[in-house]
């Protein structure tokens, strides 16, 4: 019998289940608010709303959208066996909504001067996925 162990010593990566409908609707140009209304558990839809609000200067609105996407993502991660830490790989496309929401929350927190939240979310993003942290800036 061969026993496989994680040589890095940490928890295994969490891979969220695929939910292609919101991603496909957004890619087809459907308004993010319509996608979020139809799929309220989609972190990706909330992350897109957060990005759009931030781009137009509505920072508090962006913060609220990002926080919603972040919490929806935490719920999904927990349902997928995540125990509060460990890798959430950017390379697994279904994880990107959560990671984008986490990034958007950090960005909006920094913009409103909530430094502690910015630092916490930024570190959480790096701890979850170095690739996401680098890709999202």
Secondary structure, DSSP 8 states (H G I E B T S, - for coil): ------TT-S---------HHHHHHHHTT--HHHHHHH-TT-HHHHHHHHHHHHHTT-HHHHHHHHHHHHHHHHHHHHHTT--S-S---TTSGGGHHHHHHHHHHHHHHHHTT-HHHHHHHHHHHHHH-HHHHHHH-
